[in-house]
Each structure stands twice: as structure tokens, then as C-alpha cells.
Amino acid sequence: MATEKRIDPWASVDVENYKALMQDFGIEPFSKFREKFKANRYVRRDIIFGHRDFDRIHNSITKKKPWAMMTGLMPSGKFHFGHKMLADIIIWLQQLGGQIYVCSADIEAWLMRDITLEEGYRTAVDEYLTNYVALGLDLKKDFTFWFQSNYTTEYYRLRDMISKRVTFNELKAIYGELSPGKITSVLTQAADILHPQLPSHNGKKPVVVPVGVDQDPHLRLTRDIASRLDAVRENSTRDFPCIPPSSTYHKFMRGLQGGKMSSSRENSYIALTESSETARKKVMNAKTGGRATAEEQKKLGGQPEACTVYDFFVYHLIDDNKELMNIYKDCTSGNRRCGDCKKFCADLIEKFLVGHQKKYKKAKTEVEKFIAKV
Amino acid sequence: MATEKRIDPWASVDVENYKALMQDFGIEPFSKFREKFKANRYVRRDIIFGHRDFDRIHNSITKKKPWAMMTGLMPSGKFHFGHKMLADIIIWLQQLGGQIYVCSADIEAWLMRDITLEEGYRTAVDEYLTNYVALGLDLKKDFTFWFQSNYTTEYYRLRDMISKRVTFNELKAIYGELSPGKITSVLTQAADILHPQLPSHNGKKPVVVPVGVDQDPHLRLTRDIASRLDAVRENSTRDFPCIPPSSTYHKFMRGLQGGKMSSSRENSYIALTESSETARKKVMNAKTGGRATAEEQKKLGGQPEACTVYDFFVYHLIDDNKELMNIYKDCTSGNRRCGDCKKFCADLIEKFLVGHQKKYKKAKTEVEKFIAKV
């Protein structure tokens, strides 16, 4: 047990070696679905690199059977390009025909981060939901949004049922030191993931949760819980018929200073509601893969693998693989200078932000109408 | 710490020495209210022997200000004479002007005793609620009844808020080994007690919880939690303005075989829906304070203090103190024979059951109508 690797979903983890992690935790490579879903940039570029039981989702898509996608948002800080990736994945899955379930983890935010429900509400609506819609989420399709603090009795009941099917030591092995608040958070998260399969949501169905590997312990626990809820006991009934959730695993783009992109470090991210000027400043100050001198750069070429500006191209700004390859070659051959490249990036970001912020404004009214009914 | 007395509310505790317990846990004697409330048999006979902060309730009664009484029922087994005492206390407090809050602890029953929500529902309605009404509870007055599994979002939210204001070690000190299910039970119980003070229930008010001393640890914990929820923090708001709950403490009548009266031992109790014949048999087999031989009985007299039949007189069957005293004297002087006394008791029980069961039948329709709206 002592040598077992533990991923702590509560701490900030820099995930270095995705492959080793996949082997350790039994995550399957997503490459088998690459050809089928190559229209998606994140699939095409192996940013979505792993999965558990995505075959179930694939099957449902092929056979046009019901399936859902579930994800939670932490209502804290600004919505930035790191969050945009997940939003794009949500929208992609919606376009593939999935029922979309998105939860504002406002109880977790209050319990673990002292964020009041009122603050959490505004952040979920203004930062997350409105940006989702501006990016292309269709509220009129099968879309369910809820706050952990304000949902159905059936959901809270499921959470209580779950508390019977999980042991204290099991939680401790995953989450370390436990408080009643942490236990509440964990049980709520399991209910978030499983409740799309409740009878009132038309029952048992494949549900996929797109996550970073740091969230995998939650997933494994919830999969175990699902099996227990689904188990037939003595009296030949079960607590709740359900299928263990599927998951996809994505890489994270780095922050502009290197390291993690995080809402709590302002220079690490660019928010989607940020002014072009601020965005430009941040890009111009970003950590690149450039060499110490112009001479070295010419001789050795740049290192796009180490460049946070290049991350922006890969994740968001350059959709065409050939165009991206040209930049890569230009950089590694030493022809591309970081200053010019940053300007190029800032221009693309500006173009994106201007267009996005128009859509954001339009989305605002629609979202306020929608949320009033939640 | 090792020498500290611990009362475990999850185990069956035979409480021998009420006075010592009161001193150990700081429970005040109820005697100061005896004169005022002597019309109540349980007060008159010191069966309600202790309290915490009942002055607040007394004050509210005197000044005709709002106050509430809260209690939970465990939806398991038959409703018997042990339960009748608490029902009588509820009805008494309703008649004194209290808003009545009664909860079916069906989540706790499921988590701790494997009772399904469906079983719990039927027991709560058929055994508890209908007997309450037959005994005199007025559903048309300010009466709130809920199932832990099926209540308001605000109630579940309060429970989650509570989970932030309590530590793991604190729970462990009271409840011993903890499971996620046990923690859910405990947090739910605290929300049960505190939610009558929520804004939607017209806010802060004195609430009294009538309990046996074995339930005191819950009460002390909930009082501490209330203080924390009510505490003003940095930003000069509080989680939830509320007053620590008051409590009264009552003795327990013994089971007919001696020891605890318990739904799980059929010969220990008489159910209020039981046939007179079965009830008579149980009484005739009851453990009394009689001596080994008729001769000894004549010489030494009986021991009503040790007699479970006498408990029935004290708690339920003989309301008049003089009449009770006559029985006591008759017994201790050796004139009263256990056989005759049991017949006398069985006759009184029969008379009660016949009358009660008529009222029960009538109450059934009213309760079904009421519960359909819960």
C-alpha cells in the first residue's frame, strides 16, 4: 500500500507522465476512437488521451440510444482558456447527441473554499454558463443544470443512499484526512455523477464524465458505488439500477508562466471576458520555449514543447493541423522569433475575444431567462 | 477523558441513576416547573425530571410568543405504551401552544437498521401518526410532519451547512466509530432539530426537544452547532440565526419482562393496536414486585418500585394521584395480590384499547388525507 501511487484530487497536481498514470490506474488509450472523432481538435491531437468504458458511449452514439455527459464546475474565479477546453468538449458531446448534465458545485465551494452560495451563484451564471452558451452550448437541447445547494429531493435521497454503500476507510484511502464537510462534498459529487440514471431522468443509461487524471479517484469510487447500488441483494431488489459511469481523460494546457493555469494566479490565464489589451500584455510576458539569445535560437531552434504560447495554438487558436505543423517547423528550425510569435498569438486571441464577447453579451439574456427557471 | 462518562445514543442503554447523569451532564431539575404544569401526569410524577433551557419555552408560553416542539420517530416496529408517553407529551405541548414538528427518521432507519423507505413510510403513518391523532394530536393546528428522505431543499442545504461547522473528532467523541452513513444520520438529525428556525419557518425561536437522557449527546452537539451557525464571522454575517434548542428529559417505563421496553421484544410491550386478549396474556405474564410466596407477600408486602405492572398505572392507567397512592399502600402493606392486581391492570388496558382503537379507526382516514399532502 505504501508504494501505491495516490492522486489527490483536492490538491493541485502537475501531471507529468500521462502514460505511466494510465498504466497504473488502468485507463485505456483513447486512440481507438481517434479516427472516428478526428473532427474534434482535442481528439485529433491526443489531448483527450484516455478513457474508461467509452465504448458504451460510442455504442450508444452508433445505435442512437440515449446517453448522457455529466460534469461539474467549481464556481470560483474567472472563466479562462483552460475552462474553454472542457466547454468545447461539452459542446462537442452535445452535438454528438448526448444529454448534457452540468452541476455548479456550490456546496463543495462553500465547504472546501469558503465561497458563499450567493458568490457561487453569480460565478456559475456569469462566468461559466454564459461563456458556455457563447461558445455554442444549446440550452434548448436536452440540457440539465443544477446547483448542489438547490436541487431535487430525489437527488439528496440518492446521496443519502450512497452514504450507506461506502466505507469510511475507503474514503480515507482516496481523500486522506476527512472532515464531515469533505465527506458531504464527496457523497454529493457521487450523487451528481449518478443521478442522471434515476427513474425521473429516464433510468439506467451510459454517462460519460470528461475529467483530468487528477479527478480519476472520484471516478473510480463512483464506479464502485454504482456497482454496489446496482447489486441485487437478498430480497432480490437493488437500491438503484445504474451503470458505472464512463470517463474520458484530457491533458491540461499550461499557465502562461509555466506550471498550472489557475484562476487564483492572474498572470497564468487569459479570461474569456478579459480585454484584448490585458490579454496581449499577458501573452507578451508569457514563458516560451525560446533560447537565451537570438543567436542560440537561430542555431538550435525553439522548443514548442516547452512553450506556453504554443499551447494556445494547439488547444485553441490553430484548428488546422498543417498550419500548426508549419508553426512547429518554423520554430524548431530557428526561423521563428518569440517576439513575433507572441504578437501573432495575441492577434489571434484578440480576434477570438472580440467575437466571443459579442456572443457573450447576446448569451447573457438567454442565460438569465434560463437560470430563472432552475 | 478516559474517565468521562459517555452515553451512547445508538446502543440501548438502561439508565439507572438519573440524578448522577443530571449532575454529570449539567441537566437542570424540572421540579421548578412542576407546580405550573402539574396538570400533566408526567410532570406531576417527575417522569419528566430534567431540562436544559426550558425557561425559554416557559417564557414564550407566558408571553404568548412563538415556540416549537420538535421530535423524531424511528419508523420501526409497533407503536406501544412506551411510545404513548412521548405522544402524550407532544400533545400536551401542542395544547400549551407550541408549533409541533415531527420527523420520520426514515433515512436513519435505512442507514442504521436496513429498513427500506417504503417500510418506514407505512410504519410512520400506520403506527405512529395514526396513533398520535387517536391520542389527541390535532393535525389542523400548526403541525409539520416530514420524512428525512423527502423534504425541502432548504432542509438539505441546512444539513450541508452544518457539515462545515462540526469536526470529525467531535463526532467520534460522541458516536464512537463512524461510517459515512452514521455521519449522514447525525447531520440529518441536527438539521431536523434546527430547521424549525429557518427563515421559511418564520425564523429564530425557542424549540424544545423532549428526549430520554440517552439522546442527550445529540442535543448537546446540536446546541453547539447552533451556536456556531449563529456566530457572527468576519464579514459580519452568520450562517443562520438560531437559538440552541431546549430539551426536556423523561424516564422510561420498563418492559413487561423487566429491562427495556422494546419493539424488538414482543413480550416486553403492549401495542396500542394489539387485541385485548394478547394484551391480557402479556400482563398476566409480566414481571411484578411480588414476593416468592403468598406468605412472604403478606408478611413483607409487594415492591411496586420493581413492578412492571405498577409502571403501567404510574405512566398511563391511573391519572389520580390519590388512587395511585392507594394501590401503592395496598401493595406494600401486603394486602394486594399480584394475580388480582394484574387482572385489574388488564381490565384497565382492555378498556383503554377498546376506546383507543375506535379512535384509531376514525383517525386513519384523516391521517391518510393529511399524509397525501406531505
Interface residues (C-beta under 8 A of the other chain):
Chain A: I107 W110 L111 L117 Q148 S149 N150 Y151 T152 T153 Y156 R157 D160 M161 S163 K164 V166 T167 F168 L171 L178 S179 P180 G181 I183 T184 L187 T188
Chain B: I107 W110 L111 L117 Q148 S149 N150 Y151 T153 Y156 R157 D160 M161 S163 K164 V166 T167 F168 L171 L178 S179 P180 G181 I183 T184 L187 T188
